[in-house]
Amino acid sequence: MFTLDEAIKTITQDEVSSLLTMTQTRFPDSIDVWLKDLASFLNLKLEDVQETTDPLFTGKPKEYPANKLNNNCQEMIRCTISEAPAETQEHMFYHCVQMMLESSKVHSTYGYRVFLQLLVQVKPSVVISKLGQYEELVSTNTNNPKKCLSILWALSQSARDFKCGLRIWFKVMLPSLSSKGLAPFCVDYLENLFKRHTDMKRVYGEVSVREYFHMMDAVFEDHHFSNELKKKLVALYPKMKNVAFGGKNPPAARTVFPSYLTRLTQKCSKDMKTEVFNCLINCLVTDKQCYSVWCQMYTNKLLPSSILLQHLLQNWNKLRSKLDKKLLQQTLRSFSITNDELAAQGKNSMEGYGQCSTACRDLLHEMEQTRFPWFWLIFLLCGVVSAIVAYDLFSSPSVKESKTMRFMENYGVLGFVEQVWGRLTMYYGIVYGWLSVNVPLYYGKVEAVVRPQVNKMVEVTTTMWVKLVDVTAPYREWLLVKLIAGWHWVYSLSPEFFNQLGNYISIAWSWVWDNVLLIYGHAAKLFLTAYKWLEQNLILNNFTAKSLQQMYSTGISAIQNTTMTFVQWCGQMIKTTT
């Protein structure tokens, strides 16, 4: 008995050609008969091969077993398939799947599998129109995992097209995640699909919001997954979210906010809560209309709202900078009014009412509290201490006689600093001495080893550059001639345009140059004025506490006189106008 690989190699081009010739002669206008005869012929040639227990061909290439068929035979079959209309191709795919399921008990079905693969190579989207029927096939064969895996394997051949692959996964494989026997293949299929296709932009918008939420529920809420499958799905979830929202935040977060909020329950998993919290916060940040949507559904969603409010309260210090504080306060006040109305109507026993009422009150109190300005206090203290030290140093006859230095000396700070400085100087001397002895030594050794190689590399690079310049000389000359000719041709299309463009550039440059010179002149004048003032008041004057005090008094008097003059002028203008 042949193995599968050996049996496929026995199929020759002459056999396929003679079969096609005979079938086309007998049924010249029935291309569906040609295709069925081809599929039956392939399966007949391979029916004696023992059917494997693994319908997925684990460990084999993606195109196996069709890749073992003679290339000329593959091309002949593909050409015949391509001549068929789309409806016939779709019918043939479904026919082969049905024959796989019905004939698997009697003999092997490798021939139908090979034909399916060749059919998908011609038209990857051949399964899209009948996905509902394939989903029904899987559901009716749930008790036979081998048949279900055979159907999923046949559909997975369309993964060569990214869009078709995604549609297959969401329509057929996503519902199959609930089956322990099918879930590993479905997850591996999705993982391989994203590995095979890396350009996510091609499928933006292919996943609907409804399908995205179905996947979200499957990833975070189904508890029958093994840890390995769970990790794979969680890793794939961001990619699916990216595809659903087109690589951006939800285009209208207000439309998905209710769906996220509804998923907040006491029984939902920790991972689900974390993801929903992040999505809800993102919705509130990106779309301000989500606050009004939340208000509208608050009464009907008291329990989810209480969970979200408690999360906001517990993480307020982290979220205060992200959320719109004014809108959130208005929303919380609206919730408080609604809570009072529910209490007045005797509906305060509703699930979540007590938690909502407490969370609203506590969160409003937290938002209305003013935070102690620790940063500004520390900044003020540092500034005051720096000013006091600076004034002490400048007002003392010398630095050593200042109160700051005496304080540091009395309390041992100065001695400690001198000790640290001595240690640093000592270690610096040790390190410097070691480096001065060893660096030249090691540099000489490295130079002796590396210099010949560097010289050789420079020589080879120089030779290659000279050769490259010589070889490309005619091409560079040709390119220069073509560029000049191209410029003349472009210029000849509209000489007036280029003349006007030159005039506009000249005018713009003149304007920029004039303004730059004007700004430069004013800046230079201001700089000279400041320099003369500093020269008269600080450089030429004695830099003492008395001179600083005199300069300070003069500055204060000038500011006071200017302020009084301005106030008097304002008073006169007011009297004049009245």
C-alpha positions in Angstrom: 0.0 0.0 0.0 1.3 3.4 -1.0 1.8 6.3 1.4 -0.1 9.5 0.6 3.0 11.2 -0.9 3.8 8.2 -3.1 0.2 7.8 -4.2 0.0 11.5 -5.3 3.2 11.2 -7.3 1.6 8.4 -9.4 -0.9 10.8 -10.8 0.4 11.9 -14.2 -0.3 14.8 -16.6 -1.4 12.3 -19.3 -4.0 10.8 -17.1 -5.5 14.2 -16.2 -5.4 15.4 -19.8 -7.0 12.2 -21.2 -9.8 12.4 -18.5 -10.5 16.1 -19.4 -10.5 15.4 -23.1 -13.0 12.5 -22.7 -15.3 14.4 -20.3 -15.3 17.6 -22.4 -16.1 15.5 -25.5 -19.1 13.8 -23.8 -20.3 16.9 -22.0 -19.1 19.9 -23.9 -21.3 22.5 -22.2 -21.3 21.1 -18.6 -18.2 22.5 -16.9 -19.6 21.4 -13.5 -19.5 17.8 -14.7 -15.8 18.3 -15.8 -15.0 19.5 -12.3 -16.8 16.7 -10.5 -15.1 14.1 -12.7 -11.7 15.7 -11.9 -12.4 15.6 -8.1 -13.7 12.0 -8.3 -10.7 11.0 -10.4 -8.3 12.4 -7.8 -10.1 10.7 -5.0 -10.2 7.4 -6.8 -6.5 7.5 -7.3 -5.9 8.1 -3.6 -8.8 6.0 -2.1 -6.5 3.1 -1.2 -4.3 5.3 1.0 -5.2 4.7 4.6 -7.2 7.6 6.1 -5.2 9.4 8.7 -6.5 10.1 12.2 -5.3 13.7 11.9 -7.6 15.6 9.5 -5.5 18.8 10.0 -2.1 17.4 8.7 -0.4 18.7 11.8 3.3 19.5 11.2 2.9 19.6 7.4 3.2 22.7 5.1 0.1 24.8 4.6 -0.3 23.6 0.9 0.0 19.9 1.8 -1.1 17.5 0.3 -1.8 19.5 -3.0 1.9 20.6 -3.2 2.9 16.9 -3.7 0.9 16.8 -7.0 2.8 17.2 -10.2 3.1 21.0 -11.1 1.7 20.4 -14.6 -1.3 18.6 -13.2 -1.9 21.4 -10.7 -1.8 24.0 -13.5 -4.1 22.0 -15.7 -6.7 21.5 -13.0 -6.5 25.2 -11.9 -7.0 26.4 -15.5 -10.1 24.2 -15.8 -11.5 25.6 -12.5 -10.8 29.2 -13.5 -13.1 28.7 -16.6 -16.1 27.9 -14.4 -18.4 30.6 -13.2 -18.3 31.8 -9.6 -21.6 29.9 -8.8 -20.2 26.6 -10.1 -16.9 27.1 -8.1 -18.9 27.7 -4.9 -21.1 24.7 -5.5 -18.0 22.5 -6.2 -16.4 23.5 -2.9 -19.6 22.6 -1.0 -19.9 19.4 -3.0 -16.3 18.3 -2.0 -16.9 19.1 1.6 -20.1 17.0 1.6 -18.2 14.1 -0.1 -15.5 14.3 2.5 -18.0 13.9 5.2 -20.1 11.1 3.5 -17.2 9.1 2.1 -14.8 9.2 5.2 -16.4 6.0 6.6 -15.9 4.0 3.4 -12.5 5.1 2.0 -10.1 8.0 2.2 -11.0 11.5 1.0 -7.6 12.9 0.1 -8.6 13.5 -3.5 -11.4 15.9 -2.5 -9.0 17.6 -0.2 -6.4 18.2 -3.0 -9.2 19.5 -5.3 -10.4 21.8 -2.5 -6.9 23.3 -2.1 -6.5 23.9 -5.9 -10.0 25.4 -6.0 -9.1 27.9 -3.2 -5.9 28.8 -5.0 -8.0 30.0 -7.9 -10.6 31.8 -5.8 -9.9 32.3 -2.1 -13.3 33.9 -1.5 -15.2 30.8 -2.8 -16.6 29.9 0.7 -17.9 33.4 1.7 -21.3 33.1 0.1 -22.1 29.8 1.9 -20.7 30.5 5.3 -24.1 30.0 6.9 -24.3 26.5 5.5 -20.8 25.6 6.7 -21.7 26.9 10.2 -24.8 24.7 10.1 -22.6 21.7 9.0 -20.3 22.2 11.9 -23.2 22.5 14.4 -24.9 19.3 13.1 -21.7 17.3 13.4 -20.8 18.6 16.9 -20.8 15.0 18.2 -18.1 14.0 15.6 -15.0 16.2 16.2 -13.1 14.6 13.3 -15.8 15.7 10.8 -15.9 19.1 12.3 -12.2 19.5 12.1 -12.3 18.4 8.5 -14.8 21.1 7.7 -12.8 23.7 9.5 -9.6 22.6 7.7 -11.3 23.0 4.4 -12.5 26.5 5.3 -9.0 27.4 6.6 -7.6 27.0 3.1 -9.1 30.4 2.3 -6.8 32.0 4.8 -4.5 33.0 1.9 -6.8 36.0 1.7 -6.8 38.1 4.9 -10.4 39.4 4.6 -11.8 36.0 3.8 -9.8 34.4 6.6 -11.3 36.9 9.1 -14.9 36.4 7.9 -14.5 32.6 8.2 -13.2 32.9 11.7 -15.9 35.2 13.0 -18.8 33.4 11.2 -17.8 29.7 11.8 -14.9 29.4 14.2 -15.9 31.9 16.8 -19.0 29.9 17.7 -16.9 26.8 17.7 -14.7 28.1 20.6 -17.3 26.7 23.0 -16.2 23.2 21.9 -13.1 21.9 23.7 -12.2 19.7 20.7 -12.4 22.5 18.2 -11.1 25.5 20.2 -7.4 24.7 19.9 -7.6 24.6 16.1 -9.7 27.8 15.9 -7.2 29.7 18.1 -4.2 28.4 16.2 -5.9 29.4 12.9 -6.4 33.0 14.1 -2.8 33.2 15.4 -1.4 31.9 12.1 -3.7 34.2 10.1 -2.1 37.3 11.8 1.3 35.9 11.4 0.7 35.3 7.7 -0.8 38.8 7.1 0.9 41.7 8.8 -0.7 44.6 7.0 -3.6 45.4 9.3 -4.8 48.4 7.3 -6.1 46.0 4.6 -8.8 44.7 6.9 -9.7 47.8 8.9 -13.5 47.8 9.3 -13.9 44.2 8.3 -14.9 43.3 11.8 -18.2 44.8 13.0 -18.7 46.1 16.5 -21.1 43.3 17.2 -18.6 40.7 16.2 -15.9 42.4 18.3 -18.1 42.3 21.4 -18.8 38.6 20.8 -15.1 37.9 20.7 -14.6 40.0 23.8 -17.1 37.8 25.7 -15.4 34.7 24.4 -11.9 35.8 25.4 -12.7 37.0 28.9 -15.7 35.1 30.0 -15.4 31.5 28.7 -13.8 29.5 31.5 -13.3 26.2 29.8 -10.1 27.3 28.0 -6.7 26.0 29.1 -4.2 28.5 30.3 -2.3 28.3 27.0 -5.3 28.9 24.9 -6.4 31.7 27.2 -3.0 33.4 26.8 -3.1 33.1 23.1 -6.6 34.6 22.9 -5.7 37.5 25.2 -2.6 38.2 23.0 -4.8 38.2 19.9 -7.6 40.4 21.4 -5.8 43.8 20.9 -5.3 43.0 17.2 -8.9 42.2 16.7 -9.9 45.4 18.6 -7.5 47.3 16.3 -9.2 45.8 13.2 -12.7 46.5 14.5 -12.0 50.2 15.3 -9.7 50.8 12.3 -6.5 51.4 14.3 -8.1 54.3 16.2 -10.3 54.9 19.2 -14.0 54.0 18.6 -15.2 56.5 15.9 -18.2 57.3 18.0 -17.5 56.1 21.5 -21.1 57.0 22.6 -22.4 54.1 20.4 -20.2 51.4 22.2 -20.4 52.9 25.7 -23.7 51.1 26.5 -22.3 47.8 25.4 -19.2 48.2 27.5 -21.3 49.3 30.6 -23.7 46.4 30.2 -20.8 43.9 30.6 -20.0 45.2 34.1 -21.5 42.7 36.5 -20.6 41.2 39.8 -19.9 37.8 38.2 -17.7 39.0 35.4 -14.1 37.9 35.5 -11.2 40.1 36.8 -9.7 40.3 33.4 -13.0 41.3 31.9 -13.5 44.1 34.5 -10.0 45.5 33.9 -10.6 45.6 30.1 -14.1 47.1 30.4 -12.9 49.7 32.9 -10.1 50.8 30.5 -12.5 51.0 27.5 -15.1 53.0 29.5 -12.6 55.5 30.7 -11.3 55.8 27.2 -14.8 56.5 25.9 -15.4 59.2 28.6 -12.1 60.8 27.6 -12.5 60.7 23.8 -16.2 61.5 23.5 -17.9 63.9 25.9 -21.3 62.8 24.8 -20.7 59.5 26.7 -21.6 61.4 29.9 -25.1 62.2 28.6 -25.5 58.6 27.3 -24.6 57.4 30.8 -27.2 59.7 32.4 -29.9 58.3 30.0 -29.2 54.7 30.9 -28.4 55.2 34.6 -31.8 54.2 36.0 -31.8 50.9 34.0 -28.1 50.2 34.7 -27.7 50.9 38.4 -25.5 47.9 39.2 -23.0 48.4 36.3 -23.0 52.2 37.1 -22.2 51.5 40.8 -19.3 49.3 39.8 -17.9 51.9 37.5 -18.4 54.7 40.1 -16.6 52.6 42.7 -13.7 52.2 40.3 -13.5 55.9 39.6 -13.5 56.6 43.4 -10.8 54.0 44.1 -8.5 55.3 41.3 -9.4 59.0 41.4 -5.9 60.2 42.0 -4.8 58.5 38.7 -7.9 59.5 36.7 -8.4 63.1 37.8 -6.0 64.4 35.1 -7.7 62.4 32.3 -11.4 63.0 32.9 -13.3 66.2 32.3 -13.9 67.3 36.0 -16.7 69.7 35.2 -18.7 67.2 33.1 -18.2 64.5 35.6 -19.4 66.7 38.5 -22.6 67.6 36.5 -23.1 63.9 35.8 -22.7 62.9 39.5 -25.1 65.7 40.6 -27.7 64.4 38.0 -27.2 60.9 39.5 -27.8 62.3 43.0 -31.0 63.9 41.9 -32.1 60.6 40.3 -31.3 58.7 43.5 -33.4 61.1 45.5 -36.3 60.7 43.1 -36.0 56.9 43.3 -36.0 57.0 47.1 -39.1 59.2 47.0 -40.8 56.7 44.8 -39.9 53.8 47.1 -37.5 52.2 44.6 -34.5 52.4 46.8 -34.4 48.6 47.1 -33.3 48.2 43.5 -30.1 46.3 42.9 -27.2 48.7 43.0 -29.1 51.7 44.4 -27.2 51.7 47.7 -23.8 51.4 46.1 -24.6 54.1 43.6 -25.8 56.5 46.2 -22.7 56.0 48.4 -20.3 56.1 45.5 -21.8 59.4 44.1 -21.7 61.1 47.5 -18.1 60.0 48.2 -16.8 60.8 44.7 -18.4 64.3 44.8 -16.8 64.9 48.1 -13.5 63.7 46.8 -13.7 66.0 43.8 -14.7 69.1 45.8 -11.8 68.6 48.2 -8.8 70.9 47.5 -5.5 69.1 47.5 -2.8 70.5 49.7 -0.2 72.3 47.5 2.9 70.3 48.6 4.8 71.2 45.5 4.3 74.9 45.8 5.1 74.8 49.5 8.4 73.0 48.9 9.2 75.3 46.1 8.5 78.4 48.3 10.6 77.0 51.1 13.5 76.3 48.8 13.2 79.8 47.3 13.1 81.5 50.7 16.1 79.5 52.0 18.1 80.3 48.8 17.2 84.0 49.1 18.3 84.1 52.8 21.6 82.3 52.1 22.3 84.6 49.1 21.6 87.7 51.1 23.8 86.5 54.0 26.7 85.8 51.6 26.5 89.1 49.8 26.0 91.2 53.0 29.0 89.6 54.8 32.6 91.0 54.4 33.7 87.6 53.2 32.3 84.1 52.7 34.0 82.6 55.7 32.6 85.3 58.0 29.0 84.8 56.9 26.4 83.2 59.2 25.7 80.4 56.8 29.3 79.2 56.8 29.6 79.6 60.6 26.4 77.6 61.0 27.7 74.8 58.7 31.0 74.8 60.6 29.4 74.7 64.1 27.1 71.8 63.2 29.8 69.8 61.4 28.4 70.1 57.9 31.5 71.9 56.6 33.8 69.2 58.1 31.7 66.5 56.5 31.8 68.1 53.1 35.5 68.6 53.4 35.9 64.9 54.4 33.8 63.8 51.4 35.8 66.1 49.1 39.1 64.6 50.4 37.8 61.1 49.8 36.7 62.0 46.2 40.1 63.6 45.5 42.0 60.6 46.8 39.9 58.1 44.7 40.2 60.4 41.7 44.0 60.3 42.1 44.0 56.5 42.3 41.8 56.1 39.2 43.7 58.7 37.3 47.1 57.0 38.1 45.8 53.6 37.0 44.4 55.0 33.8 47.6 56.9 33.0 49.6 53.7 33.3 47.3 51.1 31.8 45.5 53.0 29.0 48.6 53.6 26.9 49.5 49.9 27.4 46.2 48.5 26.4 45.8 51.0 23.6 49.2 49.8 22.1 48.0 46.2 22.2 44.7 47.0 20.6 46.4 49.2 18.0 48.8 46.4 17.1 45.9 44.0 16.4 43.4 46.3 14.9 45.5 48.8 12.8 46.4 46.3 10.0 42.7 45.3 9.7 41.6 48.9 9.6 44.2 49.8 7.0 43.2 46.9 4.9 39.5 47.8 5.2 40.3 51.4 4.2 42.3 50.2 1.2 39.6 47.9 0.1 36.9 50.6 0.5 39.0 53.1 -1.4 39.5 50.7 -4.2 35.8 49.8 -4.4 34.9 53.5 -4.4 37.3 54.3 -7.2 36.0 51.4 -9.2 32.4 52.4 -8.5 33.1 56.0 -9.7 34.7 54.7 -12.9 31.9 52.2 -13.6 29.1 54.7 -12.9 30.7 57.6 -14.8 28.8 57.1 -18.1 25.5 56.6 -16.2 26.0 59.7 -14.2 26.8 61.7 -17.3 23.7 60.3 -19.0 21.6 61.1 -15.9 22.9 64.7 -15.9 22.1 65.2 -19.6 18.6 63.8 -19.0 18.0 66.0 -15.9 19.0 69.1 -17.8 16.8 68.1 -20.7 14.0 67.4 -18.3 14.3 70.8 -16.7 14.3 72.5 -20.0 11.2 70.5 -21.0 9.4 71.4 -17.8 10.4 75.1 -18.1 9.1 75.2 -21.7 5.7 74.1 -20.6 5.1 77.4 -18.8 8.0 79.9 -18.8 5.7 82.6 -17.4 5.0 80.5 -14.3 8.6 80.1 -13.4 9.3 83.8 -14.0 6.5 84.8 -11.7 7.7 82.2 -9.1 11.2 83.8 -9.2 9.7 87.2 -8.6 7.6 86.0 -5.7 10.6 84.3 -4.1 12.7 87.5 -4.5 9.9 89.7 -2.9 9.5 87.2 0.0 13.2 87.1 0.6 13.4 90.9 0.6 10.6 91.2 3.1 12.2 88.5 5.4 15.6 90.2 5.1 14.2 93.7 5.9 12.3 92.4 9.0 15.3 90.4 10.2 17.5 93.5 10.0 14.9 95.5 11.9 14.5 92.9 14.7 18.3 92.6 14.9 18.7 96.4 15.2 16.2 96.7 18.0 17.7 93.7 19.8 21.2 95.2 19.5 20.0 98.5 20.8 18.3 96.9 23.8 21.4 94.8 24.6 23.6 97.9 24.5 21.3 99.8 26.8 21.2 96.9 29.3 25.0 96.6 29.1 25.5 100.3 29.9 23.1 100.1 32.8 25.0 97.0 34.2 28.3 98.7 33.7 27.3 101.9 35.5 25.5 100.2 38.4 27.4 96.9 39.0 30.7 96.6 37.1 32.1 100.1 37.7 30.4 100.5 41.1 31.6 98.7 44.2 29.7 95.4 44.6 28.8 95.7 48.2 25.7 95.5 50.3 25.4 99.3 50.4 25.5 99.6 46.6 23.0 96.7 46.2 20.7 98.5 48.7 21.0 101.8 46.9 20.3 100.1 43.6 17.3 98.3 45.1 15.9 101.6 46.5 16.4 103.4 43.2 14.5 100.6 41.4 11.6 100.6 43.8 11.3 104.4 43.6 11.3 104.3 39.8 8.6 101.6 39.9 6.6 103.6 42.4 6.8 106.9 40.5 5.8 105.1 37.2 2.9 103.4 38.9 1.6 106.7 40.5 1.9 108.5 37.2 -0.1 105.8 35.5 -2.8 105.8 38.2 -3.1 109.6 37.9 -3.4 109.4 34.1 -6.1 106.8 34.4 -8.0 109.0 36.9 -7.8 112.0 34.5 -9.1 109.8 31.6 -12.0 108.6 33.7 -13.0 112.2 34.7 -12.7 113.3 31.1 -15.0 110.6 29.8 -17.6 111.1 32.6 
